[in-house]
Amino acid sequence: MTVLRQFRLEVLLEQDFRLDAIKHAQAEMPREAVGLVVDGAYWPCKNIADAPQKHFVLDPHDYAKAMFAGTIEAIVHSHPEGTPPSECDRKACKQSKLPWYVYSVPDNLWSTIYP
């Protein structure tokens, strides 16, 4: 008996951006990596925070370039020490009016916050 499985395109795209975001997070260790999801693809950005090991500030030039390249669908950042999304993350997510994907590097776990 043949079993057919259906996959939604959104799930495949989500997996694709997450793989690229994980690579970026690993390359930026011990700093927090930050990026955007633009038209379903991961768009790596610079973290210009004064303390990038503990926080991120997305470079506004990177954000502007992403805006002109397509539709910004979400914000992505990593937590190198493995903490869950912070209260600051939750407040900033609400202000951004975009979903946030937070990757806990040592746990290899994703959290999603919605505005």
Secondary structure as UniProt FT lines:
FT   HELIX           9..28
FT   TURN            29..30
FT   STRAND          34..38
FT   TURN            39..40
FT   STRAND          41..45
FT   TURN            52..54
FT   HELIX           60..69
FT   STRAND          72..79
FT   TURN            80..81
FT   HELIX           87..96
FT   STRAND          100..104
FT   TURN            105..108
FT   STRAND          109..113
//
